[in-house]
Amino acid sequence: MNKEIPLEALRILLDRWYYANEGELSTLELAQTIEYIEEYDFKYVKERLLQNLKFIFDEQNRLGQI
């Protein structure tokens, strides 16, 4: 069974996806990225991302940073 992807790892993968589309990743980096992606489950990414962002929003609002 695959494990849930940490949100920081998701950020890195999205960056790599962007650079891959720009032709800026080597084939070795692409192969490593594909292997890395296959290790993870992306099923609850939306829920976890929303939960995390809402927590940050609430915390900043509580501290008067908004």
Secondary structure, DSSP 8 states (H G I E B T S, - for coil): --EE--HHHHHHHHHHHHHHHTT-S-HHHHHHHHHHHHTEE-TTHHHHHHHHHHHHHHHHHHTT--
